[in-house]
Amino acid sequence: MASRLFRVIRWLVTRLLYASWVALMIATPLFGFWLASSLAAYDNASQWLALGGGLLLFPIVPVGWELFYAWRRARRGDASRPILTRLDRLVLRTLIVNGAFLGLMIWQAPHTSFRALAVRGDWLLDGRDGPIASQAREVLLSFADHFERRWHDDSATTYGTSTKPPPPPQPSVYDLAKPIEPKDSNGWPLAAEPDLVVTEIPDTAQTIDAVGKYLAARITDKRALAKAVHDYVVLRLHYDEPTSLLTGEAAQHRPSQQAADVFAARTGVCEGYARLVSAIGEAAGLEMAYITGYIRDAHRNSGDASTDDAIKSALEGNLHAWNAVKIDGTWLFIDATWDDPTTNDGTQILRETYLFTPPRLFGLDHHPAEDAWQLVATPISIGDFARQPLLNPTLGVLALALDEPTRSQVTADNGVVHVVIGNPFGSTVEARIVGGDHCGEPSHDVRVELVCDVPPGQHEIEMFGAKDAHAGTYDYFGSIMVNDR
């Protein structure tokens, strides 16, 4: 009886392993096709090319390999019994071919590959809604997010990690479909004027400790003190553009970004800005945190912001460092790098956009390595961060809400993209295709509907707004990447 039971169990285990072996043969090329087609959608390439590549991966190359093997055996007159069955050989050949393809793709462009899955992994469901499509989209994107998280977890950062433990969560993440009044409870956005204590700081303050103690002795309000630290750093430092462009081995030999070295050199990249903010803040008696993560913004890339490479870089995200300061039990964000006042013509215009920015707005273009530093009750995944439109906190300054599109990259419907923006406070809004036409006339309607006629190719739609259109100055608040084949 025991012997019979053992044979039954062995038979079941054998069949289960064999079924898994065959399922792996099916799943591997399917994953390869999913990756190739997602890359094609991401790059606005032909899906027929992806389909052709998928057919090569299976069945053309594996079956052709097996037929060639059978032909050679017949030609040699080899009548011996092969070690593996025909199905086993087909499975093994399929795994070898597809494994080589996947390994090559991930080796050559790991970041782009995983980002394509996260952003466009549901391309087959474009334009489809309903419970079945929604469930399928959730499954696909959740699976894609798993690879995106693994890539970000495994990728090395030269900026180090947060210097404080994660804080408790605060309010919920920003809902793009719900505008907020253009004034936060913490006073954001603050007036873009430096305190006189900062502009009149004497030359005798020659060290980080001296600067911190000088500011603390003259400013007792913690919020005002944190603002003074922010203003001092952005006015003292100049962004080191050449260093920011270093990659690979060259990046290992960049100038030191430690606070004391950046303070002395008066220049640095985001790591140096953030470390100096932490150092001066702590010298002034503030509780500071140094945070690392990723940022996305089409207008904060080196070189021509209108090029495909620049936009792709914005979609894929870049390493970044910023700060938080704890005031009255609440953590508030500071990104001195992105408030650097130096313009392209060398003049200085102080900005306070990234000083005490509400978490729901800060999270539009910043994603920390540690989810708790999103400072929201329900953190979003790195995949959701990649999929959301390329927006910035100016959306909140103008009290706007983006209703459509809701993704960072979309496919045009017969060459047309609709941009729908909620505008309850009457800002003037416009959109335009980079290098092309405006999407209709500027509007200050409560619900702005702009129609963009997109020519074939891949394009960026930029969105701008102004509280006072008569002033003639529009502020950029976001971009959408559009594909139209």
ABEGO torsion letter per residue (X at the ends): XAAAAAAAAAAAAAAAAAAAAAAAAAAAAAAAAAAAAAAAAAAGBBAAAAAAAAAAAOAAAAAAAAAAAAAAAAAAGBABBBABBAAAAAAAAAAAAAAAAAAAAAAABAAAAAAAAAAAAAAAABGBBEAAAAAAAAAAAAAAAAAAAAAAAABBBAAEBBABBBBBBBBBBBBAABBBBABBAAGOBBBBBBBAAAAABBAABABAAAAAAAAAAABABAAAAAAAAAAAAAAABBBBAAAAABBEAAAAABBBABAAAAAAAGBEBAAAAAAAAAAAAAAAGBBBBBBBEBBBBAAABBEBAABAAAAAAAAAEBBBBBBBBBBGGBBBBBBAAAABABBAAGBBBBBAAABGBBAAAAAAABBBABAAAAGBABBBBAAAAAABBBBBAAAAAAGBBBAOBABABBBBBGGBBBBBBBBAAGBBBBBBBBGBBBBEBBBABABBBBBBBBBBEBBBBBBBBBABAAAGBBBBAEBBBBBBX
